[in-house]
Amino acid sequence: MRDLALLPKAHLHLHFTGSMRVATLADLAAEHRLRLPDALLDANPLQVPADERGWFRFQRLYDAARACVRSEADMRRIVDEAAQDDAAEGSGRLEIQVDPTSYAPFVGGITPAIEIVLDAARLATARTGVDVGVIVAASRMRHPLEARTLARLAARHAGDGPGEVVGFGLSNDERRGETSEFAPAFAIARRAGLASVPHGGELLGPAHVEDVVQHLRPDRLGHGVRSAEDPRVLERVVEEQIALEVCPASNVSLGVYASASDVPLRELVQAGARVALGADDPLLFRSRLAAQYEIARAAHGFTDDELADLARASIRASRASESVRSRLLAGVDAWLAAPDAAEVATAG
């Protein structure tokens, strides 16, 4: 078996605060004299039921971590370390998702907040070689008019290069808000050429997937795994070439599936869906990008050829420039052409 950390890939589903290293969170908490719940600092992945009580616990922990990000230096550190961690796991393209309203009070507003992230992404690209784009995300927990404000902010920084905004998302509890009310914000983003990348189809089933597809016209769907429960909905996802950002460790930690083997990864791929694996919130789920490919290999029996196809799907679904995509796709071919560990051992 070939080393999955050497497989070139794109990372399309990673949240800003949730990307933090545990050690970094501990440092920031100490610096700002904040007390953290033990669950954020121990070695155990979060495990909650897939109900409102479980989501409340997840959100409470996430909010506690986010409260530790209180300066420009903190924000820059998070972006830089996320790129470092991706580089160590073979990612050549990272599209990190951020809601700037969460950090605006500490840096003078949402415009400085997003500009800090964009500048940090440019610098991280130069330092690590990982091409870092940014997704601006609105929250279902806030008023849809705020989403329009964020969409206009995102549109002003649109592009496909390092340190530019490549997409517009919608996150938080899928059970909150009316999806249709966020459609005007996504229309603003689309007119600017941004990818539509809302969450959907993790906590709620295929009907929610269809609702998001109808109103927000996604290019990619954050999660979308529950579309496997309705062949008609999955067929629509495939026909409309909507890429699914599947995060197996997240699905298990949030109680959507009992185990990694229950995640319908193979069913989605066999149906023709474009699947891009992502880590979502490794701070809470204790599982980074390469581990998602390990799950595909160990829990679902994906061969190296199939894992290479997953990596290709992630690269093609990204908003990276054509030159970056071509380079990464060539790297996947080279990874697959190299002998695996068993072949090397036999030759030896």
N, C-alpha and C positions, 0 to 999 in steps of 0.2 A: 504493500500500500504506500502510495506517495504521501509526502508530508503536506498536509493541508495548509500549514502556515506559509508554504511557498506557492500556493495556488493563487494567481492574480484574480482579484475579485473586486466588486464594488459594494460599498456598504451604504444602503439607502434608507435604513430605518434605525436611527440613533437619536435619542433626545439629549439635549444639552446638559441639563443637570444630571440626568440618569446615566450619562457617559462617565461620570467622575470615578476616579479610583477611590477606594475606601480610605487609603492613607491620605489622599488629598482632602477628602471630606473631614477627616479627623484634624488635619492641620488647620483648615479654615475655621472649624468650630472652636479650636483652641485660640486662634488668633482673634476671633470676634467674641470670645467668652460665652459661647452658646453650648447648652447641654443637649446632647443627642440621645435618642432612644437607643438602647443596646442593640436592637435589631438592625440598625444601620451600620454597626461596627463589627458585628460578629461574622463568622465565616459562612453562615447558613443562608441559602437563598430564601427569599420571601415565599411563603406558601399561604394563600388565602382562598376562601371559597369564591366562586364566580357569582356573587350576589352583591347587593348594595353595601352590606356590612363589610364584605371582603374588600370592595373597592374603596370604602371609607378608610380602612386601615392602610391600604396601599397609598392613597392620596395623602393621608396624614404623615406617613414616613417621607414621601416625596417632598411635601411642603417643608418638613423639618430640614431636609437636605438643601432645598432651594434657599431657605432662609439664611444659610451660611455663605451664600454668594453675594457679597456686599461691596464689591469694588471692581474697578476696571482691571486691576491686576488679577483678581480672582477669575474674572471672565476669560481673560487671555490665557491663564494657566489651563483652564478646562479645555479650551479649543486645542491648545498645543498638545496637551497630553492625550486627548482623543485621537489626534492625528498620529502621535507616536505609537499608541497602542494598535491602531489600525495598520500602520506600517509593519509592525512586528508580526502581524497575522496575514500579510499578503494583500491587504487592501490597497488598491492604487487610486481609488476614488471614494471619497466620503461626502455624503450629503447630510449634514448635521442639522437637526430641527430645533428651532428656538422660538419661544414666545417672548419678545423683548419687553412686554409689559411687566413681566415678573421681576426684571432687574432694573427697570427704568428709575425707580425711586432713589437708587444709589448712585446713578451716573448722570442724572440731569434730564431724563426723558427717554421716550422710546426711540427717537432718532439717534441720539448718542449710543444707546444700548445696541442697536443693530449695527451701527458703524464700527463699534468696538469688535463685535463678533466677526464682521466682514474683514476688517484689517487683520485680526488675529488669524483668520483663515488663510489670508494671503501669505502671511509670515510663516504659518505652519506648513503650507505647501512648499515653500522654499526650503524650509529646514528638514522636512521629512521625505519629500518626494511624493507624498499622497496629495492628489488633487482634491482640494476641499471646497465644496460649494455649500450654500446655506439654504435651508427651507424655513420660511417664516410661517409660524403656525398660530392660528386663532384657537380659542377655547370654547367648547360647547357650553361651559358654565357661565360665560359672559354674554352680553347683549350682542346680537348680530351686527349692530352698527359699529361696534368696536372692531369686528372682523373686517368691515369695509375700510376702516382706518388703517388697519395692518396691511390689507391688500394693496392700498395705495402706496404705503411705505415700501412694501416689497417690490412693487412695480418700478419705483424710482431706482432700484438697484439691480434690475434684472440683467442676466447674462449667463453664459455657460462656463466662464473661466473661474479660476481660483478666487475666492473672496467675493463672489457675486451671488445674488439670490437666484436660485434655479427653480423654486417651486413654492406653492402656497398650500398649507395644510389645515386640518381641523382635528383637534385632539381632545382628550379628556373623556369622561364617562359617556359612552354611546347612548345611554338611556336618557340623557339630558338634552334639552333644546330640540327645536324643530329643524330637521335637516334643510327643508325648503327655504327657511328664513336666512340661511347662509349662502344661498345661490348667488345673490348680487355681489357678494365679496369675491366669490370664485370667478364670476364673469369679469370683474376688474382685473384679476390676476391673469386670466386667459388672454385678455386683450393685450397684456404686456408680454405675452409669450411664455409665461410661467407654467410649469407643470402643475396640474391639479392632483394633489396627493393627500386627500383626507383619510382619516381612520374610519374603519367600518368592518362589521362582520367578525368581531372577536367575542365581545360580551353578548352581542345580539346575533340572531340567526340570519338566514338568507333573505328574509323580508327586509331587514335593515340594509343588507348589501344592495338590494334592488332600489331601495329608497335613495341611498347615496349615489348610485349610478345614475338614476333618473335626474336628480336635482343638481349634483355637483360635477357630473361628467368627468370622473377621474381618469387620469392617465395611469396612475398607480393607486392602489388601495392599501392603506396601512392595515395589515393583517389579512382580512378577507377570507380566512380559513373556513368560516361557517358556510360559505357558498357551496362547499362540498355536500351539504345536507340537502340541496335541491338541484337536481340535474338541470332543470330549466334555467335557474339563476347562474349556475356555473357555466352553462353553454353560452349565456349572454356575456359573461365576463370574458370568456375565450374569444367569442366572435368580435367583441369590441376591443380586443387586444389590451385589456387592462392588466397590467402587471400586479402581482400580489406580493407585498412585502411580508413574508412569513417569518415569524419569530418564535420558534418552537419552545425555547426556554421560558419566554414570557407567557405563552399559552398555558404551560403547566403551572407556573408560579401563581397565575391569576385564577387557577382552578377551572379553566375552560376544558382542559383535558386532564385525565388522571395521571398520564405518563407521556413521555416523549413519543413512545411508539403509537399512541392514540392520535397524535396530530396527523391529519389527513394529507400529509405531504406527497406521498406517492400518488394518491388519488387525484390530487390537483395536477400534478405533472402529467400523469397518464391521460387526463382529460384535455391536455393541450394548453393549460394555463402557463403563463410566464411567471416563474417564481424567483424572487430575489430574497435570499435569507438575510435576516437582520437580528441584531442583539437587543434592540429596544431600549432597555434600561439596565445595563449590566451592574450598576451600583446596587440595585435591589435584587436582581435575579442571579448575580454572581456568575454570569455566563457571557463571554464576549463573542466576537464574530466567528472565529475559527471553530468554537465549540458548537455552533449551529450546524456547521458542515460535518462535524464529528457525529452529531445526532443523526443527520441524514445517513451517514455511513453505518453507524452502530445500531441505531434503532429501526432504520428503514431499509438497510441493505443496499444502499446506493453504491454502485461501482465507481471507480475513478473516472470512467467515461461519463457517467451520469452526474458526478460531482462537477466535472468540467463543464457540462451543459448548464448546471445551476449557476456556475460562475459567469458563463457567457451571458445567461439571461439577465443577471444582475448588471453586467456592464452595458448591455444593450438597452436596458430599462433606465439607465442613469441619464442625467442631463449633461454629462461630460462632453467636451468638444470631440469632433470626429477623430482628431489626432490622438487624443487620450484613449478613446475607445479602441482605435486600431492597435495602439501599443499594448493595451491590456489584453485584447483578444489574441494577439500574437503570443503574448506571454502564457496564456492558457494553453495554446497549442504546444508551446515548448515544454510546459509542465507535463502534459500528457505524453509527449514524445520521449521524455526522459524515462529510464528504467525505474521501476518501483523497487522498494527495499527487498522484496523477495527475489527479484531477478538479480539484483546486485549480490545478494547472499549466495545464490545458486552459482553465479559466475565465479565468486570467490572460492 
